[in-house]
Amino acid sequence: MYGYTGVHSKAEEVDLESGETLYPGLSAGENQLRWGFIRKYCGHYMSTSKNILRTSSSLDFVLCHSV
């Protein structure tokens, strides 16, 4: 209808695991450096959140008196 063929977004064209750069104009070395930082940051965030959750749940079991 009116020449409309469908919704086309840029997100469908981007495959993060294809080895392409994060954005145009970025060299391969800079791309690896940025991906390394992203993986390190996300890994650190995930391990920290798991440790906080584990510590808080264990404190709940230790400090909570049974009825």
N, CA, C and O atoms as a Tripos MOL2 file, in Angstrom:
@<TRIPOS>MOLECULE
protein
  268   267    67     0     0
PROTEIN
NO_CHARGES

@<TRIPOS>ATOM
      1 N           0.8500   -1.1730    0.0000 N.3       1 MET1
      2 CA          0.0000    0.0000    0.0000 C.3       1 MET1
      3 C           0.8920    1.2310    0.0000 C.2       1 MET1
      4 O           1.7390    1.3720    0.8820 O.2       1 MET1
      5 N           0.7290    2.0880   -0.9240 N.am      2 TYR2
      6 CA          1.5000    3.3210   -1.0710 C.3       2 TYR2
      7 C           3.0010    3.0670   -1.1830 C.2       2 TYR2
      8 O           3.7950    3.8960   -0.7390 O.2       2 TYR2
      9 N           3.4000    1.9560   -1.7580 N.am      3 GLY3
     10 CA          4.8090    1.6490   -1.9350 C.3       3 GLY3
     11 C           5.4890    1.1270   -0.6770 C.2       3 GLY3
     12 O           6.7160    1.0250   -0.6470 O.2       3 GLY3
     13 N           4.7440    0.8010    0.3390 N.am      4 TYR4
     14 CA          5.2970    0.2970    1.6060 C.3       4 TYR4
     15 C           5.5810   -1.1880    1.4810 C.2       4 TYR4
     16 O           4.6880   -1.9660    1.1460 O.2       4 TYR4
     17 N           6.8130   -1.5870    1.7450 N.am      5 THR5
     18 CA          7.1780   -3.0010    1.6270 C.3       5 THR5
     19 C           7.4190   -3.6610    2.9710 C.2       5 THR5
     20 O           7.3790   -4.8890    3.0510 O.2       5 THR5
     21 N           7.6650   -2.9090    4.0190 N.am      6 GLY6
     22 CA          7.8880   -3.4990    5.3340 C.3       6 GLY6
     23 C           8.8340   -2.6560    6.1610 C.2       6 GLY6
     24 O           9.4080   -1.6780    5.6810 O.2       6 GLY6
     25 N           8.9810   -3.0410    7.3770 N.am      7 VAL7
     26 CA          9.8600   -2.3240    8.2860 C.3       7 VAL7
     27 C          11.2700   -2.8800    8.1280 C.2       7 VAL7
     28 O          11.4780   -4.0920    8.1880 O.2       7 VAL7
     29 N          12.2160   -2.0060    7.9310 N.am      8 HIS8
     30 CA         13.6080   -2.4070    7.7780 C.3       8 HIS8
     31 C          14.4410   -1.5750    8.7410 C.2       8 HIS8
     32 O          14.4690   -0.3480    8.6430 O.2       8 HIS8
     33 N          15.1130   -2.2310    9.6630 N.am      9 SER9
     34 CA         15.9210   -1.4880   10.6320 C.3       9 SER9
     35 C          17.3930   -1.8310   10.4610 C.2       9 SER9
     36 O          17.7410   -2.8710    9.9010 O.2       9 SER9
     37 N          18.2360   -0.9590   10.9410 N.am     10 LYS10
     38 CA         19.6760   -1.1650   10.8810 C.3      10 LYS10
     39 C          20.0910   -2.3170   11.7960 C.2      10 LYS10
     40 O          21.1060   -2.9650   11.5370 O.2      10 LYS10
     41 N          19.3360   -2.5850   12.8520 N.am     11 ALA11
     42 CA         19.6740   -3.6380   13.8060 C.3      11 ALA11
     43 C          19.6640   -5.0190   13.1570 C.2      11 ALA11
     44 O          20.3890   -5.9130   13.5950 O.2      11 ALA11
     45 N          18.8520   -5.2010   12.1210 N.am     12 GLU12
     46 CA         18.8050   -6.4950   11.4580 C.3      12 GLU12
     47 C          20.0720   -6.7630   10.6590 C.2      12 GLU12
     48 O          20.4170   -7.9200   10.4200 O.2      12 GLU12
     49 N          20.7710   -5.7050   10.2420 N.am     13 GLU13
     50 CA         21.9660   -5.8490    9.4330 C.3      13 GLU13
     51 C          23.2160   -6.1180   10.2550 C.2      13 GLU13
     52 O          24.2070   -6.6140    9.7190 O.2      13 GLU13
     53 N          23.1900   -5.8020   11.5400 N.am     14 VAL14
     54 CA         24.3810   -5.8840   12.3770 C.3      14 VAL14
     55 C          24.4390   -7.2410   13.0680 C.2      14 VAL14
     56 O          23.4920   -7.6450   13.7440 O.2      14 VAL14
     57 N          25.5610   -7.9410   12.8920 N.am     15 ASP15
     58 CA         25.8030   -9.2000   13.5800 C.3      15 ASP15
     59 C          27.0600   -9.0060   14.4200 C.2      15 ASP15
     60 O          28.1610   -8.9010   13.8800 O.2      15 ASP15
     61 N          26.8990   -8.9580   15.7340 N.am     16 LEU16
     62 CA         28.0220   -8.6440   16.6110 C.3      16 LEU16
     63 C          29.0910   -9.7200   16.6130 C.2      16 LEU16
     64 O          30.2520   -9.4300   16.9030 O.2      16 LEU16
     65 N          28.7260  -10.9560   16.2940 N.am     17 GLU17
     66 CA         29.6800  -12.0470   16.3210 C.3      17 GLU17
     67 C          30.3430  -12.3030   14.9630 C.2      17 GLU17
     68 O          31.0850  -13.2710   14.8010 O.2      17 GLU17
     69 N          30.0730  -11.4390   14.0050 N.am     18 SER18
     70 CA         30.6280  -11.6430   12.6680 C.3      18 SER18
     71 C          32.0760  -11.1930   12.5610 C.2      18 SER18
     72 O          32.7470  -11.5140   11.5810 O.2      18 SER18
     73 N          32.5620  -10.4690   13.5320 N.am     19 GLY19
     74 CA         33.9300   -9.9830   13.4900 C.3      19 GLY19
     75 C          34.0590   -8.6060   12.8750 C.2      19 GLY19
     76 O          35.1680   -8.0960   12.7170 O.2      19 GLY19
     77 N          32.9220   -7.9920   12.5230 N.am     20 GLU20
     78 CA         32.9590   -6.6490   11.9780 C.3      20 GLU20
     79 C          33.2520   -5.6560   13.0970 C.2      20 GLU20
     80 O          33.1640   -5.9920   14.2770 O.2      20 GLU20
     81 N          33.5990   -4.4430   12.7180 N.am     21 THR21
     82 CA         33.8980   -3.4280   13.7200 C.3      21 THR21
     83 C          32.6280   -2.9340   14.3890 C.2      21 THR21
     84 O          31.5290   -3.1040   13.8600 O.2      21 THR21
     85 N          32.7860   -2.3150   15.5650 N.am     22 LEU22
     86 CA         31.6400   -1.8110   16.3010 C.3      22 LEU22
     87 C          30.9470   -0.6810   15.5690 C.2      22 LEU22
     88 O          29.7210   -0.5730   15.6010 O.2      22 LEU22
     89 N          31.7210    0.1560   14.9140 N.am     23 TYR23
     90 CA         31.1470    1.2160   14.0850 C.3      23 TYR23
     91 C          32.1170    1.5160   12.9540 C.2      23 TYR23
     92 O          33.3090    1.2310   13.0730 O.2      23 TYR23
     93 N          31.6280    2.0860   11.8640 N.am     24 PRO24
     94 CA         32.4790    2.3190   10.6930 C.3      24 PRO24
     95 C          33.6680    3.2330   11.0060 C.2      24 PRO24
     96 O          33.5510    4.1750   11.7900 O.2      24 PRO24
     97 N          34.8040    2.9410   10.3840 N.am     25 GLY25
     98 CA         35.9900    3.7630   10.5640 C.3      25 GLY25
     99 C          36.9020    3.3000   11.6890 C.2      25 GLY25
    100 O          37.9410    3.9120   11.9300 O.2      25 GLY25
    101 N          36.5360    2.2450   12.3690 N.am     26 LEU26
    102 CA         37.3220    1.7270   13.4820 C.3      26 LEU26
    103 C          38.2550    0.6450   12.9510 C.2      26 LEU26
    104 O          37.8270   -0.2350   12.2040 O.2      26 LEU26
    105 N          39.5190    0.7090   13.3330 N.am     27 SER27
    106 CA         40.4600   -0.3090   12.8580 C.3      27 SER27
    107 C          40.2630   -1.6160   13.6220 C.2      27 SER27
    108 O          39.5900   -1.6450   14.6530 O.2      27 SER27
    109 N          40.8480   -2.6890   13.1130 N.am     28 ALA28
    110 CA         40.6740   -4.0120   13.7320 C.3      28 ALA28
    111 C          41.2850   -4.0520   15.1320 C.2      28 ALA28
    112 O          40.7130   -4.6590   16.0380 O.2      28 ALA28
    113 N          42.4460   -3.4100   15.3180 N.am     29 GLY29
    114 CA         43.0780   -3.3930   16.6430 C.3      29 GLY29
    115 C          42.2520   -2.6330   17.6640 C.2      29 GLY29
    116 O          42.0970   -3.0770   18.8010 O.2      29 GLY29
    117 N          41.7190   -1.4830   17.2560 N.am     30 GLU30
    118 CA         40.8650   -0.7150   18.1630 C.3      30 GLU30
    119 C          39.5810   -1.4710   18.4660 C.2      30 GLU30
    120 O          39.0710   -1.4180   19.5850 O.2      30 GLU30
    121 N          39.0650   -2.1690   17.4720 N.am     31 ASN31
    122 CA         37.8580   -2.9570   17.6690 C.3      31 ASN31
    123 C          38.0800   -4.0630   18.7100 C.2      31 ASN31
    124 O          37.2400   -4.2610   19.5880 O.2      31 ASN31
    125 N          39.2020   -4.7790   18.6170 N.am     32 GLN32
    126 CA         39.5030   -5.8340   19.5940 C.3      32 GLN32
    127 C          39.6910   -5.2520   20.9850 C.2      32 GLN32
    128 O          39.2670   -5.8470   21.9760 O.2      32 GLN32
    129 N          40.3200   -4.1020   21.0580 N.am     33 LEU33
    130 CA         40.5320   -3.4570   22.3450 C.3      33 LEU33
    131 C          39.1990   -3.0730   22.9870 C.2      33 LEU33
    132 O          38.9920   -3.2870   24.1820 O.2      33 LEU33
    133 N          38.3120   -2.5100   22.1950 N.am     34 ARG34
    134 CA         37.0050   -2.1180   22.7320 C.3      34 ARG34
    135 C          36.1830   -3.3250   23.1450 C.2      34 ARG34
    136 O          35.5520   -3.3040   24.2010 O.2      34 ARG34
    137 N          36.1760   -4.3930   22.3250 N.am     35 TRP35
    138 CA         35.4300   -5.5970   22.7030 C.3      35 TRP35
    139 C          36.0180   -6.2390   23.9630 C.2      35 TRP35
    140 O          35.2770   -6.7540   24.8010 O.2      35 TRP35
    141 N          37.3390   -6.2080   24.0970 N.am     36 GLY36
    142 CA         37.9580   -6.7360   25.3080 C.3      36 GLY36
    143 C          37.5260   -5.9770   26.5460 C.2      36 GLY36
    144 O          37.2650   -6.5760   27.5890 O.2      36 GLY36
    145 N          37.4500   -4.6560   26.4310 N.am     37 PHE37
    146 CA         37.0020   -3.8380   27.5580 C.3      37 PHE37
    147 C          35.5500   -4.1380   27.9030 C.2      37 PHE37
    148 O          35.1990   -4.2520   29.0780 O.2      37 PHE37
    149 N          34.7060   -4.2670   26.8820 N.am     38 ILE38
    150 CA         33.2860   -4.5570   27.1280 C.3      38 ILE38
    151 C          33.1340   -5.9020   27.8140 C.2      38 ILE38
    152 O          32.3640   -6.0260   28.7660 O.2      38 ILE38
    153 N          33.8660   -6.9240   27.3390 N.am     39 ARG39
    154 CA         33.7710   -8.2520   27.9680 C.3      39 ARG39
    155 C          34.2930   -8.2310   29.4000 C.2      39 ARG39
    156 O          33.7130   -8.8630   30.2830 O.2      39 ARG39
    157 N          35.3790   -7.5110   29.6330 N.am     40 LYS40
    158 CA         35.9470   -7.4350   30.9810 C.3      40 LYS40
    159 C          34.9870   -6.7310   31.9240 C.2      40 LYS40
    160 O          34.7780   -7.1850   33.0490 O.2      40 LYS40
    161 N          34.4020   -5.6250   31.4770 N.am     41 TYR41
    162 CA         33.4860   -4.8680   32.3200 C.3      41 TYR41
    163 C          32.2430   -5.6890   32.6410 C.2      41 TYR41
    164 O          31.8160   -5.7420   33.7950 O.2      41 TYR41
    165 N          31.6580   -6.3330   31.6270 N.am     42 CYS42
    166 CA         30.4490   -7.1290   31.8570 C.3      42 CYS42
    167 C          30.7450   -8.3330   32.7420 C.2      42 CYS42
    168 O          29.9270   -8.6870   33.5910 O.2      42 CYS42
    169 N          31.8950   -8.9650   32.5610 N.am     43 GLY43
    170 CA         32.2630  -10.0950   33.4020 C.3      43 GLY43
    171 C          32.4600   -9.6930   34.8490 C.2      43 GLY43
    172 O          32.0490  -10.4080   35.7630 O.2      43 GLY43
    173 N          33.0930   -8.5410   35.0560 N.am     44 HIS44
    174 CA         33.3050   -8.0400   36.4110 C.3      44 HIS44
    175 C          31.9660   -7.7000   37.0610 C.2      44 HIS44
    176 O          31.7510   -8.0010   38.2350 O.2      44 HIS44
    177 N          31.0750   -7.0790   36.3080 N.am     45 TYR45
    178 CA         29.7620   -6.7140   36.8320 C.3      45 TYR45
    179 C          28.9640   -7.9470   37.2170 C.2      45 TYR45
    180 O          28.3260   -7.9680   38.2700 O.2      45 TYR45
    181 N          28.9940   -8.9720   36.3800 N.am     46 MET46
    182 CA         28.2350  -10.1890   36.6580 C.3      46 MET46
    183 C          28.7830  -10.9220   37.8800 C.2      46 MET46
    184 O          28.0050  -11.3880   38.7120 O.2      46 MET46
    185 N          30.1010  -11.0330   38.0040 N.am     47 SER47
    186 CA         30.6660  -11.7350   39.1590 C.3      47 SER47
    187 C          30.4110  -10.9590   40.4460 C.2      47 SER47
    188 O          30.1640  -11.5650   41.4890 O.2      47 SER47
    189 N          30.4670   -9.6390   40.3910 N.am     48 THR48
    190 CA         30.1900   -8.8280   41.5740 C.3      48 THR48
    191 C          28.7430   -8.9830   42.0080 C.2      48 THR48
    192 O          28.4720   -9.1430   43.1990 O.2      48 THR48
    193 N          27.8120   -8.9410   41.0710 N.am     49 SER49
    194 CA         26.4010   -9.0780   41.4310 C.3      49 SER49
    195 C          26.1000  -10.4760   41.9820 C.2      49 SER49
    196 O          25.2950  -10.6130   42.9030 O.2      49 SER49
    197 N          26.7370  -11.5100   41.4290 N.am     50 LYS50
    198 CA         26.5260  -12.8620   41.9620 C.3      50 LYS50
    199 C          27.0750  -12.9790   43.3800 C.2      50 LYS50
    200 O          26.4550  -13.6130   44.2340 O.2      50 LYS50
    201 N          28.2280  -12.3770   43.6350 N.am     51 ASN51
    202 CA         28.7980  -12.4370   44.9890 C.3      51 ASN51
    203 C          27.9400  -11.6890   45.9920 C.2      51 ASN51
    204 O          27.7810  -12.1430   47.1250 O.2      51 ASN51
    205 N          27.3880  -10.5580   45.6020 N.am     52 ILE52
    206 CA         26.5060   -9.8040   46.5070 C.3      52 ILE52
    207 C          25.2440  -10.6060   46.8010 C.2      52 ILE52
    208 O          24.8090  -10.6760   47.9500 O.2      52 ILE52
    209 N          24.6570  -11.2090   45.7780 N.am     53 LEU53
    210 CA         23.4590  -12.0200   45.9720 C.3      53 LEU53
    211 C          23.7490  -13.2290   46.8630 C.2      53 LEU53
    212 O          22.9610  -13.5460   47.7530 O.2      53 LEU53
    213 N          24.8660  -13.8970   46.6280 N.am     54 ARG54
    214 CA         25.2370  -15.0640   47.4230 C.3      54 ARG54
    215 C          25.4750  -14.6770   48.8840 C.2      54 ARG54
    216 O          25.0300  -15.3820   49.7900 O.2      54 ARG54
    217 N          26.1640  -13.5750   49.1170 N.am     55 THR55
    218 CA         26.4500  -13.1380   50.4840 C.3      55 THR55
    219 C          25.1750  -12.7330   51.2080 C.2      55 THR55
    220 O          24.9830  -13.0960   52.3690 O.2      55 THR55
    221 N          24.3120  -11.9950   50.5470 N.am     56 SER56
    222 CA         23.0770  -11.5560   51.2060 C.3      56 SER56
    223 C          22.1560  -12.7360   51.5130 C.2      56 SER56
    224 O          21.5230  -12.7600   52.5690 O.2      56 SER56
    225 N          22.0710  -13.7030   50.6170 N.am     57 SER57
    226 CA         21.2100  -14.8560   50.8980 C.3      57 SER57
    227 C          21.7960  -15.7300   52.0080 C.2      57 SER57
    228 O          21.0450  -16.2740   52.8180 O.2      57 SER57
    229 N          23.1160  -15.8730   52.0610 N.am     58 SER58
    230 CA         23.6890  -16.6690   53.1390 C.3      58 SER58
    231 C          23.5540  -15.9620   54.4960 C.2      58 SER58
    232 O          23.3390  -16.6150   55.5170 O.2      58 SER58
    233 N          23.6800  -14.6330   54.5060 N.am     59 LEU59
    234 CA         23.4640  -13.8890   55.7520 C.3      59 LEU59
    235 C          22.0240  -14.0320   56.2200 C.2      59 LEU59
    236 O          21.7660  -14.0940   57.4220 O.2      59 LEU59
    237 N          21.0930  -14.0840   55.2910 N.am     60 ASP60
    238 CA         19.6940  -14.2590   55.6590 C.3      60 ASP60
    239 C          19.4950  -15.5960   56.3490 C.2      60 ASP60
    240 O          18.7880  -15.6700   57.3550 O.2      60 ASP60
    241 N          20.1080  -16.6630   55.8270 N.am     61 PHE61
    242 CA         19.9650  -17.9750   56.4570 C.3      61 PHE61
    243 C          20.6830  -18.0580   57.8070 C.2      61 PHE61
    244 O          20.1940  -18.7160   58.7250 O.2      61 PHE61
    245 N          21.8220  -17.4060   57.9350 N.am     62 VAL62
    246 CA         22.5950  -17.4790   59.1650 C.3      62 VAL62
    247 C          21.9650  -16.6520   60.2820 C.2      62 VAL62
    248 O          21.8990  -17.0920   61.4300 O.2      62 VAL62
    249 N          21.5060  -15.4580   59.9380 N.am     63 LEU63
    250 CA         21.0060  -14.5270   60.9520 C.3      63 LEU63
    251 C          19.5330  -14.6510   61.2580 C.2      63 LEU63
    252 O          19.0720  -14.1020   62.2590 O.2      63 LEU63
    253 N          18.7860  -15.3440   60.4430 N.am     64 CYS64
    254 CA         17.3480  -15.4780   60.6480 C.3      64 CYS64
    255 C          17.0890  -16.6160   61.6350 C.2      64 CYS64
    256 O          17.5200  -17.7490   61.4160 O.2      64 CYS64
    257 N          16.3930  -16.3100   62.7060 N.am     65 HIS65
    258 CA         16.0800  -17.3440   63.7070 C.3      65 HIS65
    259 C          14.8430  -18.1220   63.2690 C.2      65 HIS65
    260 O          13.8680  -17.5480   62.7840 O.2      65 HIS65
    261 N          14.9040  -19.4260   63.4480 N.am     66 SER66
    262 CA         13.7430  -20.2410   63.1020 C.3      66 SER66
    263 C          12.6770  -20.1120   64.1690 C.2      66 SER66
    264 O          12.9720  -19.7910   65.3200 O.2      66 SER66
    265 N          11.4530  -20.3580   63.7890 N.am     67 VAL67
    266 CA         10.3280  -20.1770   64.7100 C.3      67 VAL67
    267 C          10.0860  -21.4020   65.5270 C.2      67 VAL67
    268 O           9.1740  -21.4220   66.3540 O.2      67 VAL67
@<TRIPOS>BOND
     1     1     2 1
     2     2     3 1
     3     3     4 2
     4     3     5 am
     5     5     6 1
     6     6     7 1
     7     7     8 2
     8     7     9 am
     9     9    10 1
    10    10    11 1
    11    11    12 2
    12    11    13 am
    13    13    14 1
    14    14    15 1
    15    15    16 2
    16    15    17 am
    17    17    18 1
    18    18    19 1
    19    19    20 2
    20    19    21 am
    21    21    22 1
    22    22    23 1
    23    23    24 2
    24    23    25 am
    25    25    26 1
    26    26    27 1
    27    27    28 2
    28    27    29 am
    29    29    30 1
    30    30    31 1
    31    31    32 2
    32    31    33 am
    33    33    34 1
    34    34    35 1
    35    35    36 2
    36    35    37 am
    37    37    38 1
    38    38    39 1
    39    39    40 2
    40    39    41 am
    41    41    42 1
    42    42    43 1
    43    43    44 2
    44    43    45 am
    45    45    46 1
    46    46    47 1
    47    47    48 2
    48    47    49 am
    49    49    50 1
    50    50    51 1
    51    51    52 2
    52    51    53 am
    53    53    54 1
    54    54    55 1
    55    55    56 2
    56    55    57 am
    57    57    58 1
    58    58    59 1
    59    59    60 2
    60    59    61 am
    61    61    62 1
    62    62    63 1
    63    63    64 2
    64    63    65 am
    65    65    66 1
    66    66    67 1
    67    67    68 2
    68    67    69 am
    69    69    70 1
    70    70    71 1
    71    71    72 2
    72    71    73 am
    73    73    74 1
    74    74    75 1
    75    75    76 2
    76    75    77 am
    77    77    78 1
    78    78    79 1
    79    79    80 2
    80    79    81 am
    81    81    82 1
    82    82    83 1
    83    83    84 2
    84    83    85 am
    85    85    86 1
    86    86    87 1
    87    87    88 2
    88    87    89 am
    89    89    90 1
    90    90    91 1
    91    91    92 2
    92    91    93 am
    93    93    94 1
    94    94    95 1
    95    95    96 2
    96    95    97 am
    97    97    98 1
    98    98    99 1
    99    99   100 2
   100    99   101 am
   101   101   102 1
   102   102   103 1
   103   103   104 2
   104   103   105 am
   105   105   106 1
   106   106   107 1
   107   107   108 2
   108   107   109 am
   109   109   110 1
   110   110   111 1
   111   111   112 2
   112   111   113 am
   113   113   114 1
   114   114   115 1
   115   115   116 2
   116   115   117 am
   117   117   118 1
   118   118   119 1
   119   119   120 2
   120   119   121 am
   121   121   122 1
   122   122   123 1
   123   123   124 2
   124   123   125 am
   125   125   126 1
   126   126   127 1
   127   127   128 2
   128   127   129 am
   129   129   130 1
   130   130   131 1
   131   131   132 2
   132   131   133 am
   133   133   134 1
   134   134   135 1
   135   135   136 2
   136   135   137 am
   137   137   138 1
   138   138   139 1
   139   139   140 2
   140   139   141 am
   141   141   142 1
   142   142   143 1
   143   143   144 2
   144   143   145 am
   145   145   146 1
   146   146   147 1
   147   147   148 2
   148   147   149 am
   149   149   150 1
   150   150   151 1
   151   151   152 2
   152   151   153 am
   153   153   154 1
   154   154   155 1
   155   155   156 2
   156   155   157 am
   157   157   158 1
   158   158   159 1
   159   159   160 2
   160   159   161 am
   161   161   162 1
   162   162   163 1
   163   163   164 2
   164   163   165 am
   165   165   166 1
   166   166   167 1
   167   167   168 2
   168   167   169 am
   169   169   170 1
   170   170   171 1
   171   171   172 2
   172   171   173 am
   173   173   174 1
   174   174   175 1
   175   175   176 2
   176   175   177 am
   177   177   178 1
   178   178   179 1
   179   179   180 2
   180   179   181 am
   181   181   182 1
   182   182   183 1
   183   183   184 2
   184   183   185 am
   185   185   186 1
   186   186   187 1
   187   187   188 2
   188   187   189 am
   189   189   190 1
   190   190   191 1
   191   191   192 2
   192   191   193 am
   193   193   194 1
   194   194   195 1
   195   195   196 2
   196   195   197 am
   197   197   198 1
   198   198   199 1
   199   199   200 2
   200   199   201 am
   201   201   202 1
   202   202   203 1
   203   203   204 2
   204   203   205 am
   205   205   206 1
   206   206   207 1
   207   207   208 2
   208   207   209 am
   209   209   210 1
   210   210   211 1
   211   211   212 2
   212   211   213 am
   213   213   214 1
   214   214   215 1
   215   215   216 2
   216   215   217 am
   217   217   218 1
   218   218   219 1
   219   219   220 2
   220   219   221 am
   221   221   222 1
   222   222   223 1
   223   223   224 2
   224   223   225 am
   225   225   226 1
   226   226   227 1
   227   227   228 2
   228   227   229 am
   229   229   230 1
   230   230   231 1
   231   231   232 2
   232   231   233 am
   233   233   234 1
   234   234   235 1
   235   235   236 2
   236   235   237 am
   237   237   238 1
   238   238   239 1
   239   239   240 2
   240   239   241 am
   241   241   242 1
   242   242   243 1
   243   243   244 2
   244   243   245 am
   245   245   246 1
   246   246   247 1
   247   247   248 2
   248   247   249 am
   249   249   250 1
   250   250   251 1
   251   251   252 2
   252   251   253 am
   253   253   254 1
   254   254   255 1
   255   255   256 2
   256   255   257 am
   257   257   258 1
   258   258   259 1
   259   259   260 2
   260   259   261 am
   261   261   262 1
   262   262   263 1
   263   263   264 2
   264   263   265 am
   265   265   266 1
   266   266   267 1
   267   267   268 2
@<TRIPOS>SUBSTRUCTURE
     1 MET1         2 RESIDUE 1 A MET
     2 TYR2         6 RESIDUE 1 A TYR
     3 GLY3        10 RESIDUE 1 A GLY
     4 TYR4        14 RESIDUE 1 A TYR
     5 THR5        18 RESIDUE 1 A THR
     6 GLY6        22 RESIDUE 1 A GLY
     7 VAL7        26 RESIDUE 1 A VAL
     8 HIS8        30 RESIDUE 1 A HIS
     9 SER9        34 RESIDUE 1 A SER
    10 LYS10       38 RESIDUE 1 A LYS
    11 ALA11       42 RESIDUE 1 A ALA
    12 GLU12       46 RESIDUE 1 A GLU
    13 GLU13       50 RESIDUE 1 A GLU
    14 VAL14       54 RESIDUE 1 A VAL
    15 ASP15       58 RESIDUE 1 A ASP
    16 LEU16       62 RESIDUE 1 A LEU
    17 GLU17       66 RESIDUE 1 A GLU
    18 SER18       70 RESIDUE 1 A SER
    19 GLY19       74 RESIDUE 1 A GLY
    20 GLU20       78 RESIDUE 1 A GLU
    21 THR21       82 RESIDUE 1 A THR
    22 LEU22       86 RESIDUE 1 A LEU
    23 TYR23       90 RESIDUE 1 A TYR
    24 PRO24       94 RESIDUE 1 A PRO
    25 GLY25       98 RESIDUE 1 A GLY
    26 LEU26      102 RESIDUE 1 A LEU
    27 SER27      106 RESIDUE 1 A SER
    28 ALA28      110 RESIDUE 1 A ALA
    29 GLY29      114 RESIDUE 1 A GLY
    30 GLU30      118 RESIDUE 1 A GLU
    31 ASN31      122 RESIDUE 1 A ASN
    32 GLN32      126 RESIDUE 1 A GLN
    33 LEU33      130 RESIDUE 1 A LEU
    34 ARG34      134 RESIDUE 1 A ARG
    35 TRP35      138 RESIDUE 1 A TRP
    36 GLY36      142 RESIDUE 1 A GLY
    37 PHE37      146 RESIDUE 1 A PHE
    38 ILE38      150 RESIDUE 1 A ILE
    39 ARG39      154 RESIDUE 1 A ARG
    40 LYS40      158 RESIDUE 1 A LYS
    41 TYR41      162 RESIDUE 1 A TYR
    42 CYS42      166 RESIDUE 1 A CYS
    43 GLY43      170 RESIDUE 1 A GLY
    44 HIS44      174 RESIDUE 1 A HIS
    45 TYR45      178 RESIDUE 1 A TYR
    46 MET46      182 RESIDUE 1 A MET
    47 SER47      186 RESIDUE 1 A SER
    48 THR48      190 RESIDUE 1 A THR
    49 SER49      194 RESIDUE 1 A SER
    50 LYS50      198 RESIDUE 1 A LYS
    51 ASN51      202 RESIDUE 1 A ASN
    52 ILE52      206 RESIDUE 1 A ILE
    53 LEU53      210 RESIDUE 1 A LEU
    54 ARG54      214 RESIDUE 1 A ARG
    55 THR55      218 RESIDUE 1 A THR
    56 SER56      222 RESIDUE 1 A SER
    57 SER57      226 RESIDUE 1 A SER
    58 SER58      230 RESIDUE 1 A SER
    59 LEU59      234 RESIDUE 1 A LEU
    60 ASP60      238 RESIDUE 1 A ASP
    61 PHE61      242 RESIDUE 1 A PHE
    62 VAL62      246 RESIDUE 1 A VAL
    63 LEU63      250 RESIDUE 1 A LEU
    64 CYS64      254 RESIDUE 1 A CYS
    65 HIS65      258 RESIDUE 1 A HIS
    66 SER66      262 RESIDUE 1 A SER
    67 VAL67      266 RESIDUE 1 A VAL
